[in-house]
């Protein structure tokens, strides 16, 4: 049996940086533990390439693709008997569940467990996907729900929303997940649901570490989604105060998945105190809530930085945004800021470093924006690169994101002595300016700017390039902050202690079907500022 099974969604090992880098470093550092990894992806892509080699202590690697077409399978002979009765009984459970979801009413955990067993095709239901989506009993339920909650909704829209919300769940929950003593997911959503379901079935412990807040990010996407119609406004001309049936359906789906993962977790972990407060509001149990920030290797990035040349000796300064080329990173604001910087400084190289294929339409918009601004020849989009190597020569790291968790690249830049300009989102302010009085006394590692203000971002970049004394002070402050609060070795030691604790309790027969309080002393220690609390805990753990 594995010690730990990590369940990830759309990241490791196929996407570089962020959550993938965190997973790779954690697994590789804890080499005495036996790991399995389950990758939850949208669909198979023959062109994709692993960005990380699996560490030697990864003994199982499983993939599940929730949107892949699957051949229709005839039910086994023993499952044909009584199938109509089982369908009727199953939809007698599902219909009030759907009703409660649409109306936002609370649902008992045992009801959620029963619904998940239905989707998983488990006994006593043993239903196929066709039973769920192609039976008369099922369609009658959906028609009644539409008649009660959206009488003017299109049946075509109803069909596709039901299909696209049910198929991924059915395929996900029918996955054979490796048996482990601890399950761990770096998000809620589909990965968190699968990890929670596997942990509950086997009486194992579940950890959830949220880097960003999955449910909140999906809420933003759903509110802006053009593919989800308003069920009573086909022309799209009437202003709406509340989302229609289909948007409510999807919002509730992701919210319920998050609540189920929270309820099953022995520890609900996040990277900074602001996210922890949002998790509590979303239903995370306070007694199992914990903050463990990201950590980086000061030795690795500091040593690489020493190979680079000071700005004063270089022919051109180097400024880069590091992140995916997607709307949430607001690359266009960075490009507008870059134009202002280039008007003031001729010798500056501007890079946008990160994957460009996640949202190809937005990437094309960014290229067009650069042409309109007249800087297309001065801006490069090199795709993903080795960040440690990039930081050797970088003079200013920029993030213009609309939303962030605790960006690992900011900590990496600070460890390398690179000043950071970032928007006031997520943990960026506390990383750059400090989280409390003692932390702020270390100094600012860069400049924090308002969201969407290209002029402010440009002014901050120019300050980093022009003021030698300020640039040196920012570099020194960043390295001091990482050394005191964000050492990778300390974070890994904490996770190893948590893993070992729950693994050992499972070895002696303890089951975690209904988790009680988690590491209460850890959670209580983090009621105040997360960074000093981690320093105290890390010293104890090490």
N, C-alpha and C positions, 0 to 999 in steps of 0.2 A: 504494500500500500504506500502511496506517495505521502510525503509530509505535507506538501502544499500544492494545491492546484489553482493557478491563476487563470481567471476568465477575463479576456480582454475583448473590446469591441472596436473593430476597424483600425487598429493601431499595430502593435507589435506582432510579428517582426517586419511588417511590410512598409511602415511609415517611419521616417527618421525624425529623431528629436522628441521633445515633449514627453508624453506618457510612455512612448516606446523606449526612450533613453532611460527613464526612471525604472521601467521593468527590467531592462537588460542589466543595468548596474546593480539593482537589488538582487536579482537571481545570481548573477556572477559573483557578487560579494559573499553570499551565504552558501558557500560551496559545500558545506557539510550536510545541507538539507537536500532532499530529493524532490524535485519540482515536476509538475505537469503544466502544460499551457493549452488552453482552449481558445482559439481565435474565432470570434463571431464576425463574419463578414456579410456584405450585402449579396454579392454574386461572384461566381468564379471569373477570374481574369487571367488568361494565359500569359499576358504580357507583364504581369506584376513580378517583381523580384524582391526577395528578402533583403532588407537593409542591415540586418544583424544576423550573425551566425548564432545558433542556439548554444548556450553554455553547456558544458559537459554534464552538469547535474540536472539538465532537463531530460527526463526519461520518457515522457509522453508528449506528443504534440497532436492536437485534434483540431480540425476545422469544421465549421458549420456555416452554410450560406443560406440566409433566411429568405432570400428572394429567388433562389434557383428553382427552375421548373423541375418537377419530379414526375416520373412515370406513374400512372395510375396503377395501384396494386389491388388485386382482388382480396377481400378479407379471407382469413383462414376459415376452414369449414366450421370449427367450433365457435367462431365469432359470428357466423351468420345466424345461428339460432338466437332468437329473441332480440335481434338488432333493432327492430321497430320499437319494442318496449324500452330498450335501453336509450334510444334516441329521445323518446318522449320524456323519460325520467331525467335525462341529462339536460334537456331544454327547460324542464321545470325548475332546475337549479340555475340555469344560465339567464332566463328571462328576468327574474327579480334582481339578479346581479347586474345585468345591463341597465335596468331601470334605476337602480341605486347609483350607478356610475353617471348616467346622464343627469340625474337630479342632484348629484354631489353629496349623497347621503353616506354615512359611515357604513362599513361592511365588516362583519366579523372575520377574523383570520381563518377560522375553520371553513367558512364559505369560500374564501379566496383559495385555500388549499384544495377544496373540492373542484373548483373551476379549473385550476391548473392541472389536476389529475385528468379531467375531461379532455383538455387540450393535448395532454401528453399521451392519450390513448391508453391510460393505465386501467387496471381492474378496479372496480367491476364494470367500468363503462366500455372499454375496448372499442372505442369508436375510431373510424378512419377519418382522414381529412375530408373525404367526400361526404361522410355522415354530417360533419359540421357545416359544410358549405353548400352541399348539393341536395340536401334532403328537403322534402316538403315541410317537415316539422320545423326545421331551422328557418326556412324562408318565411313561414307563417309568423314566427316570432319577430323577425325583422320588420315585416310589414306592419304588425301591431305597434311596434315601437315607433315607427315612422308616423303612423296615423295619430298616435297620441302626442308626439313631441315635435313633429315637423310635417303637418298634413300636406303642405305644398311642395315637399321635397321630391326631386326626380328619383324614380326607382332605379334608373341607370346609375346615378351618383351613389345611391344607397348600396347597390350591388358591389360597385368597385371599392367603396370605403370598407364594407364588411370584409370583402375578399383580401384587401391589402392590409387590414389590421389583424385578421385571423390567421392567414397562411404563415407569416413569420413566427407567430407564437406557437403554432402547431409544429412547425419544423424545428424550432428551437428546443422545445420541451421534449421532443422525441430523440434528441441527441444522446448518445452514450458518453457520459462524462467520466473521466478516470476517477477511480475511488481514491479519496484523500482524507487525511485527518483534519486539515484546515483548507477551506476555500477562501479565495481572496479575489475581489474584483476592483479595478481602479475606477469604477463608475457604477451608477445605477443602470437604468435602461435595460436593454436586452441582455447584456453581459451580467449585470447585477441580478436580474431575474433568474437566469440560468444557474448562476452560482448559488443563489438563495434556495432554489428548488432542489438542487443536488445536495446541498448541505442539510436541508430539512429531511429529505428522504433517508439520508445516511446518519443522521444524528451528529453531524460534524459541525465544527465551529465555522462561522462566516465572518470575514472582515470586508468592509467596504472602505476604500480610500478614494474620495472624490477630489480630483484636481480642479476641474471646473464643476459647476452644478448642472448635471445632465438635464434634469427636468426643466430648469429655468432656460437653458439654451434651446431645448425643443419648443418651449412656449413661445420664444421669440420667433423661431422659424415658422411655427404653425400660424401665429397671428399674421405673419407676412406672406403666407403661402397662397399663391394664385391657383394652385391645383385643387385647393379645397374650396368648393363653392359655398356661398351662403344659401341655406336651404329654402329661404322664403323670399329671395331677392335675385331672381335670375338675371336681371339686367345689370345688377351691380351698381345701381344708381342711388340707393337709399342708404344713408348713414346708419351704422349699427352701433348700439352701445354694448351689446352682449354677442359673443360668438354664436353662430348657428349650430345646429345639431352635429354636423360633421366635424367642425373644429372642436366642439365640446367633447365629442367622442375620442378624438386623438389626444386632447389635453388630459382627459381623465385616464386614458390608457397609460400614458407615461407617468402621470402622478401616482397611479395605483401601483405600477411596477416599482417606483421609487420607495413608496411606503412599505411594500412587501419586503424589499431588500433591507430597509432600515429595521423593520420589526424582527427580522430573522438574524440580524447581525449581532455578534457579541461585542464588536467595536465598530463605530461609525467615525471614520477618520477623515480629516480634511487638512488643508495646508496652512490655513491662517484663520484668525479669530472671526473675521467678517463672514467667511463662508460657514463657519460653525454656527453662527447665529441664524443664518438662513436655513441651514439644515434642521435646526431645532424647530423653526417655524414650519418647515415642511413635514415634520412628524418624526424626526430622529429622537430616540429616547435620550434625555439629558444624562442619565447615569452611564450611558455607553458612548458618550461623545468625547472625542479626543482630537487634539491638534498635533500633527507631526509635520513640520515644514519640509520642503525639499532640501537636499544637501548636495554640495559639490566638493570636488577635490581641489583644495587650494594649491597643493603641490603641483598637480598636473597643469592647471591653467596658469599659475604663476610662473612655473618653469618655462612654459612655452612663450609667455609674454616677454621674458628676458631676451629672447632671440630677435625680437622686432627692433626697429629703429625708432628713436624719438621723433616726434612730429617735426621738430625744428630741422632735422637732417633729411627729411623726405621731400621728393619733388612734388608730391601731391598728398593731401590729406585723404583719409579713407573713412567714409560714413556708410553705415549699412542698416537697413531694417532686416531683421531675421525672423521669419515666420512664414506660414502658408499664405499663398496669394489668394485670399478669400475675403469676402466683404467684412467679416467680423474683425479683420486686422486693419481695415481702413487704409489700405495702401495708397489710395488716391490722395488722402491728406498728406501722407509722407511725400508723394511726388510734388504736390504744390509747395510744401516746405522746402523741398530740394531745389526747386526753381529759385526761390528767394535766396537760398544759400549760394547757389551758383552765380547769381547776379552780383553777389558781394565778394565771392572768392572764386577766382578762375580755376585754381589748381585743387579741385576736390573730385575724388572718384565716388560716385553714388552707386550702391548696390541694393537690390532687393533679393535676399537670399532665402530660398525655401521652395517647396514644391509648387509647380504652376499648373498641375493637371487635375487638382481637386475640383476647381470651378473654372473651366476653360473659358467660359463666357466672360467672367470677371477679369481673368488674365488678359483677354483681348481688350477689354475696356481700359485696363491699366496701360497697355501699350498705346492705345489711342489717346489716352489722357497725356502720356508723355510726349506724344507728337504734337498735340494741341498746345502744350506748354513750351514747346521748342527745346526740350531737353532729351529727346529720344536717343541722340548720339552720346549723351553723357551718363545715361543710366543703364546698368546691366541687370539682367535677370538670369543669373547663372544656375538656378535650381538649387537643390540641396548640396551642401558642402560640409566638410569636416569643420565644425564650429571652433574646436580648439586651434586648428590651423588658421582659420579666419581671424581669430582674436589676436594672433601674433602681430598682425599688421593693422588692426582696426584702431581708429582714433575716437570714434563715437558710435555707440550702439543706440538705435532708435526703435521704439515700439509706439505705434499710433493706434493701438487697438481700441475697439468699442467695448470689449469685455475681455477679462483675463482671470485666471486663477492666481497662481503664484509662478510666474514664468521662469522656467529653469534657465533660459538663456540670459536673463537679467543677472541671476546669481553667478553664472559662468563668466559673464563680462566683469562683474565686480571682483571675482577671484583673480581675473587676469589684469586687473587694474585699468579697465576701460570705462570711462564715464558713460552714463546711461541717461538718455532722454526718453521718458515714457509718459503716457497719459495717466490720468488719475482714475484708474480702474483696478479692481481686484486688490491684490497685495502689493502692487507696484509702489504706492506711497510709502508703506512701511519698510519695504526692501531698500528703497533709495534714501528716504529721510529718517527712518527709524520708527519703532513702534511705541516707545515710551521715552521718558526723560533720559534714562540711562543709555538707551539705544541711540537716541538723537544726539547725545553728547559725543558720539563717535564721528559725527559730521555727515554731510550729504554726499552720496555716491553719484550724484547727477542732478537732473532737474525734472520735476514733475509738472506736466502741462494739462490744461483742460482738453477734453475730448473734442476733436474736430477743428481745432484752432491751428491751422497751418502756420500763421504768423508767429504764434507763441512757440511752436516747435522749432521753427527756423531760428528764432532769436536764441533759444536754448542751445541749438547745435552750434551757432556762431560763437556763443560764449565758451563752449567747450573747446573750440578750435583756436580762439583768439587769446584767451586769458590763460597764460601758462601756469600761473600760480593756482588759479581755481581748478584747472585740469589736474594738477598734481595732488591737490587736496582731495578732490573727488576720488581719484585712483586710490589714495591711501585709505580713505574712509571706507570704500567698498571692500578692500582686502581685510581691514580690521573687522568689519561687520560679519563677513563670511567666516573669518577665523573664530569669532566668538560664538556665533549663533547658528551657522548653516554648514557645519562640517559634515561631509557625506558619511564618514566613518561613524559618527555619533548617531545619525539617522538609521544606518544599517544595523547598528547594535541594538537600537530600540525595537526595530522590526524583528530581529532575531529573537529577542527576549519574548516578545508577544507570541511569535510563532511557536517557540519552544514551550511556552506555558500552556497553550491550548492543545498542542500536539501531545504533551505529556498527560494532560487531563483526559484526552481521548483514549490514550493507551491504557489507562486504568479503568476504562469503561464509562466515563462520564459522557452523557449525550447532551446536545445543545438544541433540542427541538423547540424549547421555549426558553430563550436566553434570559438570564437574570441580569443584574448589574455587571458591567464590565470592569475594567481596571479603574475602580472608583478613585483611587489615589491619583492616577494619571489625569483623569478628567477634572478632578477638583484642583489639581495643581495648575491647570490651564484656564481657570476662571478669569485670570488676569491676562496680561500680555503673553502671547504664545512663545515669543523668542526667548526671554529669560527663563520661562518655565521649562522649555526644552533643554536649555543649558543646564539647569539644575538636575533634570531627569537624566540627561546624557551623562553627566559626571557620575551619577549613582549607577547607571547601567554599565558604564565602562569600568 
